[in-house]
Amino acid sequence: MVKVLDLQFQGVEKVIASFLLQSREGPVLIETGPESTYARLEAALKQEGVHPKEVRHVFVTHIHLDHAGAAWRFAELGATVYVHPRGAPHLVDPSRLLASAERIYGAMLKPLWGELKGIPQERVRVLEDGEVVDLGGLRVQALETLGHASHHHAYLVDGLLFAGDIAGVRIGQGPVLPPTPPPDIHLESWYASLDRILALRPEVLYLTHFGPYRDVEAHLLALRGVLEEWAGWVLHRLKEGLSLEEMTERFEAYWREGLRRAGVEKEGMRLYKLADPPYMNLQGLVRYWQKHHPEALG
């Protein structure tokens, strides 16, 4: 039984989730959300009869602040935090992660994401691709699923896939959209990750943004389609020689029109924008083309 805990990011529902599972070794958490929503997570856990200090096992799909920003809080209470090998050093010493976030968010860093502290090395456990953690019968398998980040795992538990960001962002009955922020977007890896998930045939996708979806194949194929569409759009604008400012304005209009055509109204667009800001999606795809395929820009 999975409990979806709504972290009410920026006071808004259905933007960031954390997932609570029970095992014979006590409560297990997948994703912590940012530290700015820790008080809400603590309250949600207590509503389920769980005190944060009872959570001994915390799995984060990757180290972005909206997924793992509060992991240090649980480590302080004695939990083990499980993470991809490339993410582990940044949980122990988050200075580079913070510097990168400060460049993006500036003065908004703390109001959005809260405080970030390092986690003692002995509290961080690296998981390799395919590794299974057996928590008294609850088996959590780490699956390396690159493309959104170079340090991304999805977690498979009895046919349920906790997908982090690799399976996209989808809110309510809206469409699935890809989160493509800089610096790690790599489309070829992302497509390979989607193929891997499709081959596993999970029963349910649990999205950190937001919640469970059972139409797994249709969802993943739709995500691939939007990724290809957005990437093509960005490539054409780069070839036209547009400035980033002009591209941003045009991409936001293109993004809004896509949601409008899918039947998403103004409030829904606000949730998508909070969960998956379009200007960051554009920047990540621009960087992808410039870094990985400069020859295509010729």
Summary of the structure (lengths in Angstrom):
residues: 298
radius of gyration: 18.4
end to end distance: 52.3
largest distance: 59.2
contacts: 1023
relative contact order: 0.12
helix: 48%
strand: 18%
